[in-house]
Amino acid sequence: MSRRMRVGVIFGGRSVEHEVSLVSARSILQHLDPARYEVIPIGITRQGKWVTSSDASRLLEEGLESGRIDPCLLPGDPSAGGLVRLGNGLTPGSVSALDVVFPVVHGGHGEDGTLQGLLELADIPYVGAGVMASAVGMDKDIMKRIFREAGLPVVAFRILVRSEWEKRRPELLKELPGDLGYPCFVKPANTGSSVGITKAHDFRELELGLEQAFRYDRKAVLEAAVDAREIECSVLGNDEMVASVPGEIIPCNEFYDYEAKYLAEGSRLIIPAEIPPEVSEKVRRISVAAFRAVDGSGMARVDFFLERSTHALYLNELNTIPGFTPISMYPKLWEAGGMSYRELLDRLIALALERHADKRRCDTDFHPVREGRKS
């Protein structure tokens, strides 16, 4: 009998999406097949401390700051062999080798390429996008520029940095929102779950929205608002990518903000989205193109605006670590296509191992090819 694969599930983190990460992790831990996987739960506190426990429920139920949880670290040195558990004196203790890691750290310091960089240094396979795609997928500014360069449809937008806002605030308030007009959206460039996003209908709301956005990031995105339906699509794969059926979000608030996503009741998911077949196919095609444009791997959820009056389709953003909560769109879209939550986790782990094996085919030592002299 072969041993079970050892899977490290990393969650929590120094992010405004810390709580969402815990909910996603709880669902993943419940659905990983215990006959196939030995799960090593790894929590990151709000302060950035790494902790683990032999009992995943202890981490999730008692909280990552509980005194009865073991501190640990994941060295970037691949010779360390995996997760190092630390004793009370913070001296190295036992090592838990990891065959693959499933990162579920939404937002900064986890979804933005930083955690992926550590896992690359440690030479451990991991689920999801690599360093570059993760960083691009987190930064709405760079992401939109790449989409625009790839010829993909995005709404008009403008970028503002905090230092410019602080130096030129009176002048900027006379200029903004410029051609974008009202209403417009104001977003921190590097957050997820709609944290810090506001919709400005006038001068005063725009000013307050920028103050809110700059609480969470040094860059703010001002984006033209369109009267649109919110369509989402899931993508799965490495070099060969497939897209799910599209779904539609009907938010209980004016837009799909944090409250509408996680706190208030009334938001609805329509799966599959009630859109014409040709629009559905276009959503799927652009989703794959967007995933390819950022050099994505593993998984992503791609979000769209479908304008009501013109039926124009606009690419909003791509999420490289989408929510895995019981109500999250990413797994539900695959379930609608016949892939269960458990089967989806199996596939994501297989893709992580495939990508890692392919990357290891590249030489890390340089051996010049010496060609013989022509006579």
C-alpha positions as CSV (number, residue, x, y, z in Angstrom):
1,M,0.0,0.0,0.0
2,S,1.5,3.4,-1.0
3,R,1.7,6.1,1.5
4,R,-0.7,9.0,1.4
5,M,0.4,12.2,-0.2
6,R,1.3,14.9,2.4
7,V,-0.5,18.1,1.6
8,G,0.2,21.4,3.5
9,V,-2.8,23.7,3.5
10,I,-1.7,27.3,4.3
11,F,-4.3,29.8,5.4
12,G,-4.8,33.0,7.4
13,G,-2.2,35.6,6.8
14,R,-1.4,39.3,7.2
15,S,-4.3,40.4,5.0
16,V,-7.7,42.1,5.3
17,E,-9.0,38.9,3.9
18,H,-7.8,36.8,6.8
19,E,-11.3,35.7,7.9
20,V,-12.3,34.7,4.4
21,S,-9.2,32.6,4.1
22,L,-10.1,30.7,7.3
23,V,-13.6,29.9,5.8
24,S,-12.0,28.7,2.5
25,A,-9.5,26.6,4.4
26,R,-12.1,25.0,6.6
27,S,-14.0,23.8,3.5
28,I,-10.9,22.5,1.7
29,L,-9.8,20.6,4.8
30,Q,-13.2,19.0,5.0
31,H,-13.2,17.9,1.4
32,L,-9.7,16.6,0.9
33,D,-9.9,12.8,0.7
34,P,-8.4,11.3,3.9
35,A,-7.7,8.0,2.1
36,R,-5.4,9.8,-0.4
37,Y,-3.9,12.7,1.6
38,E,-2.3,13.3,4.9
39,V,-3.1,17.0,5.6
40,I,-0.7,19.3,7.5
41,P,-2.7,22.4,8.5
42,I,-0.5,25.6,8.5
43,G,-1.8,28.8,9.8
44,I,-0.4,32.3,9.5
45,T,-1.5,34.8,12.2
46,R,-2.5,38.4,11.5
47,Q,1.0,39.3,12.8
48,G,2.7,36.9,10.3
49,K,3.6,34.1,12.8
50,W,3.4,30.6,11.3
51,V,1.7,27.9,13.5
52,T,0.6,24.3,13.0
53,S,-1.2,21.6,14.9
54,S,-1.9,17.9,14.4
55,D,-5.6,18.8,14.8
56,A,-6.8,21.2,12.1
57,S,-9.9,22.0,14.0
58,R,-7.8,23.4,16.8
59,L,-6.3,25.9,14.5
60,L,-9.6,26.9,13.0
61,E,-11.8,26.8,16.1
62,E,-9.5,28.0,18.8
63,G,-7.8,30.6,16.6
64,L,-4.4,31.0,15.2
65,E,-3.3,33.0,18.3
66,S,-4.1,30.1,20.7
67,G,-1.3,29.3,23.2
68,R,-1.7,25.6,22.6
69,I,-0.5,25.7,19.0
70,D,3.0,24.8,17.8
71,P,5.1,27.5,16.1
72,C,6.7,26.5,12.9
73,L,8.5,27.8,9.8
74,L,8.9,26.9,6.2
75,P,12.6,27.6,5.2
76,G,13.4,28.7,1.7
77,D,16.3,26.2,1.8
78,P,15.1,23.1,-0.1
79,S,17.5,20.9,1.9
80,A,15.4,21.6,5.0
81,G,12.9,19.1,3.8
82,G,9.6,20.9,4.4
83,L,7.8,22.4,7.4
84,V,9.9,22.7,10.6
85,R,8.1,22.5,13.9
86,L,9.7,24.6,16.6
87,G,9.8,23.9,20.3
88,N,8.9,26.4,23.0
89,G,12.4,27.8,22.9
90,L,12.0,28.3,19.1
91,T,14.7,25.7,18.5
92,P,14.2,23.5,15.4
93,G,12.3,20.4,16.2
94,S,10.7,17.7,13.9
95,V,10.3,18.2,10.2
96,S,7.2,17.4,8.2
97,A,8.1,16.7,4.6
98,L,5.5,18.2,2.2
99,D,4.7,16.7,-1.2
100,V,2.6,19.7,-2.2
101,V,1.2,22.9,-0.7
102,F,-2.3,24.2,-1.2
103,P,-2.1,28.0,-0.5
104,V,-5.4,29.5,0.6
105,V,-4.1,32.8,1.8
106,H,-6.3,35.4,0.1
107,G,-5.0,38.9,-0.5
108,G,-1.6,40.4,0.3
109,H,1.3,38.4,1.6
110,G,-0.2,35.2,0.1
111,E,-2.0,35.7,-3.2
112,D,0.4,38.3,-4.5
113,G,3.4,36.1,-5.3
114,T,5.2,36.5,-2.0
115,L,4.2,33.1,-0.7
116,Q,4.7,31.5,-4.1
117,G,8.2,32.9,-4.1
118,L,9.0,31.2,-0.8
119,L,7.6,27.9,-2.1
120,E,9.7,28.3,-5.3
121,L,12.8,28.7,-3.1
122,A,11.8,25.7,-1.0
123,D,11.3,23.7,-4.2
124,I,7.9,22.5,-3.1
125,P,5.1,22.0,-5.6
126,Y,2.1,24.3,-4.9
127,V,-1.4,24.7,-6.2
128,G,-2.2,27.7,-8.4
129,A,-0.4,30.4,-10.3
130,G,3.3,31.1,-10.1
131,V,5.1,34.2,-8.8
132,M,4.5,36.5,-11.8
133,A,0.9,35.6,-12.5
134,S,0.1,35.8,-8.8
135,A,1.6,39.3,-8.6
136,V,-0.1,40.5,-11.7
137,G,-3.5,39.0,-10.7
138,M,-3.3,40.9,-7.4
139,D,-2.5,44.3,-8.9
140,K,-5.5,45.7,-10.7
141,D,-3.3,48.4,-12.3
142,I,-0.8,46.0,-14.0
143,M,-3.5,43.4,-14.7
144,K,-5.6,45.9,-16.7
145,R,-2.6,47.2,-18.6
146,I,-1.7,43.6,-19.6
147,F,-5.3,42.8,-20.6
148,R,-5.4,46.0,-22.7
149,E,-2.1,45.2,-24.4
150,A,-3.5,41.7,-25.2
151,G,-6.5,43.3,-26.9
152,L,-9.0,42.2,-24.3
153,P,-11.9,44.6,-23.5
154,V,-11.6,46.6,-20.2
155,V,-13.5,49.6,-19.0
156,A,-11.8,53.0,-19.0
157,F,-9.7,53.5,-15.9
158,R,-7.1,55.8,-14.3
159,I,-4.4,55.1,-11.7
160,L,-3.6,57.4,-8.8
161,V,-0.7,56.9,-6.3
162,R,-1.0,58.0,-2.7
163,S,2.0,60.3,-2.8
164,E,0.5,62.2,-5.7
165,W,-2.8,62.5,-3.9
166,E,-1.2,63.8,-0.8
167,K,0.8,66.4,-2.7
168,R,-1.8,67.6,-5.3
169,R,-5.1,66.9,-3.6
170,P,-6.8,70.2,-4.3
171,E,-5.8,70.1,-8.0
172,L,-6.7,66.5,-8.4
173,L,-10.2,67.1,-7.0
174,K,-10.8,69.6,-9.7
175,E,-9.6,67.2,-12.4
176,L,-11.2,64.0,-11.3
177,P,-12.9,61.9,-12.4
178,G,-12.3,63.4,-15.8
179,D,-13.5,61.4,-18.7
180,L,-14.6,58.6,-16.4
181,G,-17.6,60.6,-15.2
182,Y,-20.0,59.8,-12.4
183,P,-20.7,57.3,-11.1
184,C,-17.3,55.7,-10.9
185,F,-15.6,53.0,-8.8
186,V,-12.7,53.7,-6.6
187,K,-10.6,50.6,-5.7
188,P,-7.4,49.9,-3.9
189,A,-5.1,48.3,-6.5
190,N,-4.0,45.4,-4.4
191,T,-6.9,44.0,-2.4
192,G,-9.5,41.3,-3.0
193,S,-13.0,40.4,-1.7
194,S,-14.1,44.0,-2.7
195,V,-12.3,45.3,0.5
196,G,-12.0,49.1,0.3
197,I,-14.0,49.5,-2.9
198,T,-16.6,52.3,-3.1
199,K,-18.9,53.7,-5.7
200,A,-18.7,57.5,-6.1
201,H,-21.8,59.3,-7.3
202,D,-20.4,62.8,-6.7
203,F,-17.4,64.9,-5.8
204,R,-17.7,64.2,-2.0
205,E,-18.1,60.5,-2.4
206,L,-15.0,60.4,-4.7
207,E,-12.9,62.2,-2.1
208,L,-14.1,59.8,0.6
209,G,-13.6,56.8,-1.7
210,L,-10.0,57.8,-2.4
211,E,-9.3,58.1,1.4
212,Q,-10.7,54.7,1.9
213,A,-8.7,53.2,-1.0
214,F,-5.4,54.6,0.3
215,R,-6.0,53.0,3.7
216,Y,-5.3,49.7,2.0
217,D,-2.8,50.4,-0.8
218,R,-0.5,53.0,-2.2
219,K,-2.3,52.8,-5.6
220,A,-5.9,53.5,-6.3
221,V,-7.8,52.6,-9.4
222,L,-10.6,54.9,-10.7
223,E,-12.8,53.0,-13.0
224,A,-15.8,54.0,-15.2
225,A,-19.0,52.4,-13.9
226,V,-21.3,50.7,-16.4
227,D,-24.8,49.5,-15.8
228,A,-24.0,45.9,-16.1
229,R,-24.7,42.3,-15.0
230,E,-21.8,40.6,-13.1
231,I,-20.7,37.4,-14.9
232,E,-18.0,35.0,-13.6
233,C,-16.2,32.1,-15.1
234,S,-13.7,29.5,-13.7
235,V,-10.6,28.4,-15.5
236,L,-8.6,25.3,-14.8
237,G,-5.3,24.0,-16.2
238,N,-1.7,24.7,-17.0
239,D,-0.6,24.9,-20.6
240,E,-3.9,23.3,-21.6
241,M,-6.8,25.3,-20.1
242,V,-10.5,24.8,-19.9
243,A,-13.2,27.2,-18.8
244,S,-16.4,26.4,-16.9
245,V,-19.9,27.4,-17.7
246,P,-20.4,31.1,-16.7
247,G,-22.4,32.1,-13.7
248,E,-24.0,35.4,-12.7
249,I,-23.9,37.3,-9.4
250,I,-27.0,39.2,-8.4
251,P,-25.8,41.3,-5.4
252,C,-28.2,42.4,-2.6
253,N,-26.4,45.7,-2.5
254,E,-25.8,48.3,-5.3
255,F,-22.7,46.4,-6.2
256,Y,-21.0,43.1,-5.0
257,D,-19.1,44.6,-2.1
258,Y,-17.7,42.7,0.9
259,E,-21.0,42.9,2.8
260,A,-22.9,41.5,-0.1
261,K,-20.4,38.7,-0.5
262,Y,-20.0,37.5,3.0
263,L,-22.3,39.2,5.6
264,A,-25.7,40.2,4.2
265,E,-28.3,37.8,3.0
266,G,-29.9,38.2,-0.3
267,S,-27.2,37.9,-2.9
268,R,-27.8,35.2,-5.5
269,L,-25.7,33.0,-7.7
270,I,-27.3,32.0,-11.0
271,I,-25.5,28.9,-12.5
272,P,-25.4,28.7,-15.4
273,A,-25.9,32.4,-16.2
274,E,-29.0,33.1,-18.2
275,I,-27.2,34.6,-21.2
276,P,-27.3,33.7,-25.0
277,P,-25.1,30.8,-26.0
278,E,-22.8,33.1,-28.1
279,V,-22.2,35.4,-25.1
280,S,-21.5,32.4,-22.9
281,E,-18.9,31.1,-25.4
282,K,-17.3,34.6,-25.6
283,V,-17.0,34.7,-21.8
284,R,-15.3,31.3,-21.8
285,R,-13.0,32.3,-24.7
286,I,-11.9,35.6,-23.1
287,S,-11.5,33.9,-19.7
288,V,-8.9,31.5,-21.2
289,A,-7.3,34.4,-23.1
290,A,-7.0,36.4,-19.8
291,F,-5.5,33.4,-18.0
292,R,-3.0,33.0,-20.8
293,A,-2.1,36.7,-20.9
294,V,-0.9,36.6,-17.3
295,D,0.8,33.2,-17.8
296,G,-1.6,31.7,-15.3
297,S,-1.5,28.1,-14.1
298,G,-3.7,25.9,-11.9
299,M,-6.8,28.0,-11.4
300,A,-8.4,31.4,-11.6
301,R,-11.8,32.9,-11.5
302,V,-12.4,35.6,-14.2
303,D,-15.0,38.3,-13.6
304,F,-16.8,40.3,-16.2
305,F,-19.3,43.1,-16.7
306,L,-22.1,42.6,-19.3
307,E,-23.5,46.0,-20.1
308,R,-27.3,45.9,-20.0
309,S,-28.0,48.5,-22.8
310,T,-25.3,47.5,-25.3
311,H,-24.6,43.9,-24.3
312,A,-20.9,44.8,-24.5
313,L,-18.7,42.5,-22.5
314,Y,-15.9,43.9,-20.3
315,L,-13.2,42.0,-18.5
316,N,-13.1,43.2,-14.9
317,E,-10.4,41.1,-13.1
318,L,-8.8,37.7,-12.6
319,N,-8.4,36.1,-9.2
320,T,-5.6,33.5,-8.8
321,I,-6.7,32.2,-5.4
322,P,-10.5,32.4,-5.7
323,G,-12.7,31.8,-2.7
324,F,-13.3,28.2,-1.7
325,T,-16.0,28.8,0.8
326,P,-19.2,26.8,0.7
327,I,-20.9,29.6,-1.3
328,S,-18.0,30.5,-3.5
329,M,-18.5,30.7,-7.3
330,Y,-15.3,29.0,-8.4
331,P,-16.1,25.4,-7.1
332,K,-19.8,25.9,-7.8
333,L,-19.2,26.5,-11.5
334,W,-17.2,23.3,-11.8
335,E,-19.9,21.4,-9.8
336,A,-22.4,22.6,-12.4
337,G,-20.2,21.0,-15.1
338,G,-20.1,17.7,-13.3
339,M,-16.9,18.0,-11.3
340,S,-17.4,17.6,-7.5
341,Y,-15.6,19.7,-4.9
342,R,-13.4,16.7,-4.0
343,E,-12.6,15.9,-7.6
344,L,-11.7,19.6,-8.2
345,L,-9.2,19.5,-5.3
346,D,-7.7,16.3,-6.7
347,R,-7.3,17.9,-10.1
348,L,-5.7,21.1,-8.7
349,I,-3.1,19.0,-6.8
350,A,-2.3,17.0,-9.9
351,L,-1.8,20.2,-11.8
352,A,0.5,21.5,-9.1
353,L,2.7,18.4,-9.4
354,E,2.6,18.5,-13.2
355,R,3.8,22.2,-13.2
356,H,6.5,21.5,-10.7
357,A,7.8,18.5,-12.7
358,D,7.8,20.5,-15.9
359,K,9.7,23.4,-14.2
360,R,12.4,21.0,-12.9
361,R,13.2,20.0,-16.5
362,C,14.9,23.4,-16.9
363,D,18.7,23.4,-16.2
364,T,20.0,25.4,-13.3
365,D,23.6,24.9,-14.3
366,F,25.0,26.5,-17.4
367,H,27.0,24.2,-19.7
368,P,28.0,26.0,-22.9
369,V,27.6,23.9,-26.1
370,R,30.9,24.0,-27.9
371,E,30.4,23.6,-31.6
372,G,33.2,22.1,-33.7
373,R,35.1,24.3,-36.1
374,K,33.9,24.2,-39.6
375,S,36.6,23.0,-42.0
